[in-house]
Amino acid sequence: MTMSTRCALYARVSTQEQTPENQLMALRDLAEKNNHQVVTEFVDKGVSGISKEKDARASMLAAARSKKFTVLYCVSIDRLSRSTKDLLQVVEELNNLGITLIFQREAIDTKSAIGQFFLTVLSSIAQLERETMIARINQGIARAKSQGKKLGRPSKVNDSLINAVTLLRDKGVSIRDIAKTCTVGVGTVYAILRSSKNAELPIAA
């Protein structure tokens, strides 16, 4: 690759006491060794897991959609995301945009054979999480039925149902599958998701 290859750097620190400069220095050195031109740098600072602290990552994704760079450098996987589902979404979007992801610590380049294997494993983990969650909920429903508890379309939505619906949706389960798993109507699922702060509308079935 030549210096015409435009790359971006993404760094994130978890507390105000930490500095992203160590991450950026390492990434700049790696980009230089790969003959990549750093055109922009994105830095998020704040407490891990708080979405409002990810403004720079949102800007990075917007820049990727605008084709402002073709390679993204990040020190490690856990700097890009703490959640498997979230990581998969980000990596999939960047991959679909033709952006190469390079994680320094794990020595992963998504355009390499090892990098493609990483994407396959990541997708498999997300699928396993989803199937495990559905299995646990089905076990809970079966246990409730064996104890003589009445299930089906509820006249009153309770916390357990809300938690189950929002959790399944967060794992990427379709509206119809959620309704089937929780033995409620599709309309009930939509109503719960609309009232939940975690819902992302419009909701695709």
N, C-alpha and C positions, 0 to 999 in steps of 0.2 A: 504494500500500500504506500501511497505517496502523501506528501504534506497537504494535498488537496482534500484528503479525507478529513471531514469536519467532525469533531467530537465534542461532547459535553461532559461535565463532571457533576456528580450529585453526591453531596455529603450531608450527613445528619448527625447531630449530637443530642443526647437525651437531657442534659441539664444546662443551665446557664453558665455553670462553672467550667464546662468543657469547651474546648475550642475546636472548630472544624479544620483549622489550618494544617494539622498533622495529616488528616485524611486527604486534603487537597494537594499537599506537597507530594504525597506518595502517588496520587493519581496523575499529577502533572508529569512526574518522572516516568511513569509507565506509558503515558500517552506519547511522550517524547521518544522513548525507546521504540515504540511502534510506528513512529513517523506520522502521528496523527496531530492535526492542528486543533488546539483547544479554542473553541469559538465562544463558549459561555460556561459559566459555573453556577450551580444551584445549591443553596445551603438552607437547611431547616434547623432551627434551634428550638428546644423546648422539651417538655416531658413526653416520653414515649407513649404512644397509644392515643394521644389527643389529636383528633383530626384537624383542629384549627391550626395546629403547628406544622401542617404539611402544605402550606401555601406554595413553597418553592417546588415541591414535587408536582403540584398541580400545574405550575408554570412550566416545569420541565416537560410534562406530557403535552401541554399546549404547543410548546416549541417543537416537539417531535412530530406532532400532527402537521405543523407548518413546514416540515422538512428542513429545519434550521441546522440539524446535525444528523449524522448517520451512524454514529457510535456513541454509546453511553457508558461511562466508567463509574463504578461504585466500589468502595472499599470492600464491602461484604454484603451478603444477601440480607442479613438482619438490619443493615442500614437502609435498605430500600423498603422493607416492609417487615412487620412483626407477625403478620397473619398469613397463613398458607393461602387462603382464598384471595386475599387482597394481593399477595405476591403473584399468584397465578394470573389474576386479571391484568395487572400492570405488565408482567412479562409477555403475556399473550398479545396485548395491545401493541407493545413495542415491536414484537416479532412480526405482527401483521403489517406494521408500518415499515418493515424492512430495516429496523434499527438493531444493530448488533449490541448486545449487552456484555460487558466485561466486568467480572467481579474479581478484584485483585486477590483477596485473601484465599478464596476457594480456587483460584486459577481457572475460572470458567469463562469461556468465550462461546456465546450461543451460536456462532456460525461454525464452530468446530464440531467434530463428531462427539466429543465429550459434552459439549454444550447442548447438542441436540438430545443426548441421553438425559441430561439434567432436566430439560423441558418435559420429556416423556415421564420421568420419575415424578416431577412436580405435579403434572396432571393426574397421575395415578394416585398420589397422596390425597389430592383434593377430592377425587372420586371416592376413595376409601373413607374419608371423613364423612362424606355425604351418606354413603351406604351404612356406615356405623351408626350415625345419628338416626336414620330412619329405622334401623333394626332396634335400637334402644326404645324409641317411641312406640313401635309396634309391640315390643315386649311389655311395656307399661300398660298399653291398651288391653293386651291379652290377660295380664294379671288382674286388671280392674274388672274385666268381664268374668274371670273365674271367681272373683269375690262377690259377684252378684251386683256390681255397680252398673247402673244404667248408662249406656253410651248412645251415641247418635247425635242428631242435630240438637244442640243445646238451646234451651230457652233463655239461658243467661250465660254470657261469655265470662269465663273465669280466668284467673291469672295463669293457671297451668296451660290452658288452651292458647292463650296469647303468647306465652313463652315458646310453646311448641311450634306454633305457626311462624313466628318471627325468626326463630332459630333455623327452621327448615328453609325458609326463604333466603336467609343469609347464607345458607350453604348451597344455594343455587337450584333448589328443588322447584319444579313448576307448580303453578297454582292448582292445577287439577290433581297432581300427585299429593300435594299437601292436604287437599280436601279429602282424598281417598285415605291417606294415612291417618288423619285425625278424625275420620268419619263425620265430617261436617260438610255443609254445602259450600260450593264455590263462592257464593255471595258472602257467606260468613268469613271466609278467608280474606276476600277483598276488603271487607269492612274492618277486620282486625288490622290489616296492613295499612290501610288508609289512616287509621287512628294512631298507628305506631310512629314514633319519631324515627325509627330505623327504616321505615318504608321508603322505597325509591319509586316514585310514580312518574309516568304511567307504568303500570305493572303488566308485563307480558305473561300470557297464560302458558 
